[in-house]
Amino acid sequence: MDIQRTFHLHLVSDATGETLATIAKAVSVQYAMVRATEHLHPLVRSRRELDRILKEVEAQPGIVLYTLFNREMADALEQSCKDLNIPCIAPLKHVLQVFDSYLGMASTPTVGGQHQLDADYFRRIEALNFTMLHDDGHLPENLDDADIILLGISRTSKTPTSIYLANRGFKTANVPLVPGMTPPPQIEEETKAFVVALVASPERIAQVRHNRVIEHAHGHLADYVDRDAIAAEIAQTRQLCARHGWPIIDVTRRSIEESAAAIIRLYHDREAPALEA
């Protein structure tokens, strides 16, 4: 049996470090037999803080990724890593160089610029508030105020997908499709919102529901985990969508991020003809 190797990965940032964490995750998953022990060092904005981190890097050497817009501090970090003979990389450096060259101007260093309290930030907060209030079919009378409405039977990841979409700035409501119950009448009416259904394979839903039943000791809910019953629920979802021309996203093998990306693409595809008109 192969033993997974580990290595230290230091993420040094003068902001939250989220950008570095995302880059590190995207790269490290490409190495199945190696696991990174991450050391996140956010809000590094003074030489004193940097010196403290350099001691940790020296004690646990590994790869260093950084986003430091203060040139003096960046140079100090790179020199220290050079002395320790360990790699030190600024992932955004080459991207910024390409932008500088193409745009014919230098960038304006802005620490944590993507987290500024601007109009986009408050739009995302508003979307998140809306989404939390309209989770699991609540406040159906306001569905027309949503940007996106997610439909789906139980355990098709409606809530986490809605929250992810809200973080991208889309006011999202999710409506459960429950056997024996008609959907809210507002769904059947014409709406400005983009309606999309989530489905998954009966096997996948049965597995997730089975775990849910065990977790909450609802052992009597036999139909809830029955594959044939689940297949019938999925068929009803497809019939409902076929009547209205609503798209369907199969989330069986998709992550929340992948499902949301597919929904956003379909949303923009629908909006494009209106913008061109």
N, C-alpha and C positions, 0 to 999 in steps of 0.2 A: 504493500500500500504506500503510495507516494505521500510524503509529508510536506505540507504547505510551508513554504518559506515566508519569512516576514522581513520587512525592512521599515526604517523610520522615514516618515514623510512630513517635513515641516512646512506649514503654510503661514507665511508672514505677510500681514496686510495692515495698511493704515486705515482700513475701513472694517466692514464686518467679516470679510474673508469668504463670503458666499461664492463669489466668482471663482476663487481659487479652489474651493471645495468642489464645485461643479466640474471644473476642469480636471481635478485630480480623480474624481469618481469616474469620469468618462474614459480616462486613460487607464487607471488601475484595473478596471474590470476586464481589460483586454488580456490580462495575465492571470489565468485561472489558478495557476499553481503558486502564486505569490500573493500575500496579504499585506497591505500597507497599515502600519501603525501610525495613525495621523496625529499630529500635534498642531492644533490650530492656535495661532497667535494673532488675534485681531486687535484693532485700534492701537497699532504701534506708531506713536507720533512723537516720541522723544528719544534722544540718544540713550537715556537711562533705560528705557524699556527695551531698546534694541540690544544693549549690552547684556541685559538679563537673559534675553532670548538666545543670544550667541553662546552663553554658557550652557544652555540646555542643548543647543545644537552640537556643541563640542562634546557634551556628555553622552549624547545619543545621535551620533552622526548618521546622515542619510541624504536623501534628495531634498533640496530647498526650493520651493516655489514662492515667489513674492510679487506683491503689488505695492510698491512704495514710490510715491510721486516726488518725495523729497530726495533730490539727487545725491546729496551728501550722505544721507542714511543708506540709500541704495548702494552707493559705492563702498561704504563701510561693510555692508553685508556681503557684497560680492568678494571683497578682499579677504574677509575673514574665512569665507568658504573656500577661496583659493588656497589660503594658508593651510586649511584642514584637508585640502585635496578632495573636496566633495562638490557635486554639481549644484549650481545655483542658477535658477532660470526665472526670468520675468516673462510669463506667457503673453502678456499684452504688448510687450515692447515691439515685436516685429509687426504686429497688427497695426499699431499706431504709426510705425514707419511707413507702411503701405498707404495709410490714410493721408499722412503728411505729403507723401509724394504725389498721390492722385489729386488731392485737393489743392496742392500748392500752398499750404499754410501749416504752421506748427499747431499742435494741440494746446489747449489751455488746461493744465493739470487741475483736476477737481477731485478731491478726496471723497469717495463714496457718492459720486455724482448720481448714480443710479438709484440712490435712496433719498433723494431730495424731496421735501414736502411740496411738490408742485401739483399742478392740476391732475396729472396722470395718477399721482399717488392717491389723492383724495377720491378720484374716480374708482380706483381699486378698493378703497375702504368702503365706499358707498355700495359697490357691487357685492362685497363680502357681507355687509349688513343685510342687504336684500336677500342674498342667497341663504343665510342662516335663518331668516324669518320665513322663507318659503321652502324649507326642507320638508321632504316626506309629505307633500300635498297640502301643507298649511297655506292659508290665505289664498284659496283658488280664485277668489274674485279679483285678485291683482295680477293674474297670470299674463295679461296683455302688457304689463309694464316690464316684463322680462325681456332680455335680449335672446336668451336661449331657454327652452324648456326640455328637460330630459324625462323621457318616459321609460318605464321598465318594470319587470316583475322583481320580486324580492331577491336581493343578493346579486344584483348586476352592477354594483359599484356606483350607483347614482350619486350618493352623498359625497364621497371623496372626489369624484369627477366634477361635481358642481362646485366644490370648494376650490379645486385647482383652477377651474375656469374663472371663478370670481377673483382669484389672485392675478389673473391675466386681464381683469377689468370687465368681465362679462357678467351682467346681472343674470343669474341662473336660478331657475326654479326646477325642482324635480318632483315628479308625480308618480306614485306607485300604481302599478296595475295589479289589482287584487282579484283572484278568482271569485266569481259570483257577485262582484260589485262593479257597477258601471263607472267609468272614469268621470271626473267632474265635467259638467256640461260645458264649462268654459273651453275645455279641450276641443270639443266638437265644433265650436264656433270659429269663425275666421279670426286669426290673430296676427299681429305684427311680429310676434316672437318667432324665432326659428325653432321648430319642433323636431327632435331627433330621438329615436328609441335606442336603448342599449339592450343587447341580448348576449347570451353566452350558451355554450353547449349544455344540454341537460346534465351530463356527467359532472361538469365543473360546478354548476349551481347546486346539484345534489350534495357534492362534497362540502361546499361552503355552508350550506344550510345544515347539514348533518353536524358539523362542528359547532354551529350556532345553537342547535337544539341541545347538544351535550353541555355546552357552556351554561345554558340557562335552565337546564333540567326539564325541558319540554318534550319528554319522551313520547307523549301521546300524539304528537303532530305527525302522523304517518304520511298523510298526503303531502305535507310540506316538503318531505325529502324523497318522495316517490318519483322516479325518473319519468314514468309515463305521464304522471300528473304535471310535472314540470314541462315536458315536451308539449303538452296541450296548452299550457300557459304561454309558451313561446310562440306556438302557432297562432294563438289569439292576438298576440302582440303584432305579429307579421300581418295578420288580416286587417287589424286596425290601421296600421301604417299604409298598407296597400290602398285602403279606401281613401286616405287623405293625401297620398303621395309623399309621406314623410320618410326620410332616409333612416336606415338602420345601421348601427355600428356593432359588430361582433367583438366583444371584449374578452373572449376566452383566453387568447394568448397575448393580449395587449396590457401594458402597464397603464396606470392612470394617466401618465404624461402622454403616452402614445394615443390613447383614446381621445384625450382633450385636443391633441394636435389634429387628429382626423376631424373632430367636430368643428374646430376653428377653421380648418381649410374649407369644409362644406359651407360654413356660415359665410365666409368671405366670397365663395363662389356664388352664393345666392345674392349677396349684396352687389356684386360686380355689375350685373346687367342694369340695376337701378342707377348706379353711378354713371354708366355710359349713356343712359337715356337722356 
